[in-house]
Amino acid sequence: MINKIPAEPKLTHFDSSGQAHMVDVGGKDDTHRIAVASGCIRMKAETVALIQSGTAKKGDVLGIARIAAIMATKRTSDLIPLCHPLALTRVTVDFGIDESASSISCHAQAETMGKTGVEMEALTAVQIGLLTIYDMCKAVDRGMVITDVRVMEKHGGKSGDWVAEL
C-alpha cells in the first residue's frame, strides 16, 4: 500500500487566524474507515507469569483490559477535545504475551462507516488497555513501562490507505 502525503501538509484543527476549531466534515462522504493501533507494556517476568496464570488479585487482567479498551473507544470524543463523536461499527482488541521480552502487546482495530477516521479511537483503545494492565498489576510491579503506542494503519476516506513503515 502506498502512503499518500498532501503536497502542503497543514494542521487541520486551526483556522486561518490560528484559533482551534473542530474540523467541518459535513461535506465528506461516508466511507468504511478502519484504523489499527498497537503498543506494549514491559514488566517483570514474574508479573507476566502472574497475568498468564490468572491468579492476579484483581482477576482476569487481560479480559478486563480488553473490556476497558473497547469501552474507551466509545468515549474518545469525551477525552480528546476536538475529536468527533463516532458511531463505531466494530472494535477488536487483542493482547499478545512475549515471555522473552517480559512484555504484553496490545493491538486494537476500530471501524466505522462515516465521514472521519477512527485513528484516535484505536489509539485510545490501546492506551486504556495498557493502562488497565498497569492498574491491575501495580501492587506487584510499579516499574512497568508503556511504550511504542502508534497507529499502524488506516484505511478509507479521501486520503486512502496508509501503513506505518516498520
C-alpha positions as CSV (number, residue, x, y, z in Angstrom):
1,M,0.0,0.0,0.0
2,I,1.2,3.5,-0.8
3,N,1.2,6.2,1.8
4,K,-0.2,9.4,0.4
5,I,1.1,12.7,1.7
6,P,-0.5,16.0,0.9
7,A,1.6,18.4,-1.2
8,E,1.5,21.1,1.6
9,P,0.6,19.5,5.0
10,K,-1.2,21.7,7.4
11,L,-2.8,21.3,10.8
12,T,-6.5,21.0,10.3
13,H,-7.7,21.9,13.8
14,F,-6.7,25.5,13.4
15,D,-8.4,28.2,11.3
16,S,-6.6,30.8,9.2
17,S,-6.1,33.0,12.3
18,G,-4.6,30.2,14.4
19,Q,-7.7,29.5,16.5
20,A,-8.5,26.0,17.5
21,H,-11.8,24.6,16.0
22,M,-13.5,21.3,15.2
23,V,-12.9,20.3,11.6
24,D,-16.0,20.5,9.4
25,V,-16.6,17.0,8.0
26,G,-20.1,17.8,6.8
27,G,-19.1,17.7,3.1
28,K,-17.3,14.5,3.2
29,D,-18.7,11.2,2.0
30,D,-19.5,8.3,4.4
31,T,-16.9,5.6,3.8
32,H,-15.9,2.4,5.6
33,R,-13.0,3.5,7.8
34,I,-10.6,1.3,9.6
35,A,-7.7,2.1,11.9
36,V,-5.2,-0.2,13.6
37,A,-3.0,0.8,16.5
38,S,-0.6,-1.1,18.8
39,G,1.5,-0.6,21.9
40,C,3.3,-2.5,24.5
41,I,3.8,-2.7,28.3
42,R,7.1,-4.0,29.7
43,M,7.2,-5.6,33.1
44,K,9.0,-8.0,35.4
45,A,8.9,-11.7,34.2
46,E,7.1,-12.5,37.5
47,T,4.3,-10.1,36.5
48,V,3.9,-11.7,33.1
49,A,3.7,-15.1,34.8
50,L,1.1,-13.8,37.3
51,I,-1.1,-12.5,34.4
52,Q,-0.7,-15.7,32.5
53,S,-1.6,-17.8,35.5
54,G,-4.9,-15.9,36.0
55,T,-4.1,-15.6,39.7
56,A,-3.7,-11.8,39.9
57,K,-5.5,-10.4,43.0
58,K,-7.9,-8.3,40.8
59,G,-8.9,-11.2,38.5
60,D,-8.5,-11.8,34.7
61,V,-6.2,-9.0,33.8
62,L,-6.3,-9.3,30.0
63,G,-10.1,-9.9,29.9
64,I,-10.8,-6.8,32.0
65,A,-8.2,-4.8,30.0
66,R,-10.0,-5.8,26.7
67,I,-13.3,-4.6,28.0
68,A,-11.8,-1.4,29.3
69,A,-10.2,-0.8,25.9
70,I,-13.4,-1.4,24.0
71,M,-15.3,0.9,26.4
72,A,-12.7,3.6,26.0
73,T,-13.2,3.7,22.2
74,K,-16.8,4.8,22.8
75,R,-15.7,7.7,25.0
76,T,-12.8,9.0,22.8
77,S,-14.6,12.2,21.8
78,D,-15.2,12.9,25.6
79,L,-11.4,12.7,26.1
80,I,-9.9,14.4,23.1
81,P,-11.3,18.0,22.9
82,L,-11.8,18.4,19.1
83,C,-12.5,14.8,18.2
84,H,-15.8,14.0,16.5
85,P,-18.1,11.5,18.2
86,L,-18.4,8.4,16.0
87,A,-20.8,5.6,15.6
88,L,-18.4,2.7,15.8
89,T,-19.4,-0.4,13.8
90,R,-16.6,-2.7,15.2
91,V,-13.8,-2.7,17.7
92,T,-11.4,-5.6,18.3
93,V,-8.7,-5.7,21.0
94,D,-6.1,-8.5,21.2
95,F,-3.2,-9.0,23.6
96,G,0.0,-10.9,22.9
97,I,2.4,-12.1,25.6
98,D,6.1,-12.1,24.8
99,E,7.7,-14.0,27.7
100,S,11.3,-13.5,26.4
101,A,10.8,-9.7,26.4
102,S,8.7,-9.7,29.6
103,S,6.0,-7.7,27.8
104,I,2.4,-7.7,26.6
105,S,1.4,-6.1,23.4
106,C,-2.0,-4.6,22.6
107,H,-3.4,-4.5,19.1
108,A,-6.7,-2.6,18.5
109,Q,-8.8,-2.2,15.4
110,A,-11.6,0.3,15.2
111,E,-14.1,0.6,12.3
112,T,-16.9,3.0,11.3
113,M,-19.0,4.0,8.3
114,G,-18.6,7.7,8.5
115,K,-17.1,11.0,7.5
116,T,-13.9,10.9,9.6
117,G,-11.3,8.4,10.6
118,V,-11.0,6.2,13.7
119,E,-7.3,6.6,14.4
120,M,-8.0,8.3,17.8
121,E,-10.4,5.5,18.8
122,A,-7.8,2.8,18.0
123,L,-5.1,4.7,19.9
124,T,-7.4,5.3,22.9
125,A,-8.2,1.6,23.0
126,V,-4.5,0.7,23.1
127,Q,-3.6,3.3,25.8
128,I,-6.5,2.4,28.1
129,G,-6.0,-1.4,27.6
130,L,-2.3,-1.0,28.6
131,L,-3.2,1.4,31.5
132,T,-5.7,-1.1,32.8
133,I,-3.0,-3.8,32.9
134,Y,-0.8,-1.3,34.8
135,D,-3.6,-0.5,37.2
136,M,-4.4,-4.2,37.9
137,C,-0.7,-5.1,38.4
138,K,0.9,-2.0,40.0
139,A,0.7,-3.6,43.5
140,V,3.4,-6.1,42.4
141,D,5.2,-4.1,39.7
142,R,5.3,-0.3,39.8
143,G,8.1,-0.2,37.3
144,M,6.0,-1.3,34.2
145,V,6.6,0.9,31.1
146,I,4.1,1.6,28.4
147,T,5.8,2.1,25.1
148,D,5.6,2.1,21.3
149,V,2.0,3.2,21.1
150,R,1.3,4.2,17.5
151,V,-1.1,4.0,14.5
152,M,-0.1,1.0,12.4
153,E,-2.5,1.5,9.5
154,K,-5.6,3.4,8.4
155,H,-8.0,2.7,5.5
156,G,-10.8,4.7,3.9
157,G,-11.6,8.3,3.3
158,K,-10.2,10.8,0.8
159,S,-6.6,10.2,1.8
160,G,-7.0,6.4,1.2
161,D,-4.8,3.8,2.8
162,W,-1.7,4.4,5.0
163,V,0.5,1.7,6.6
164,A,3.3,2.5,9.0
165,E,6.9,1.9,8.0
166,L,8.3,-0.7,10.3
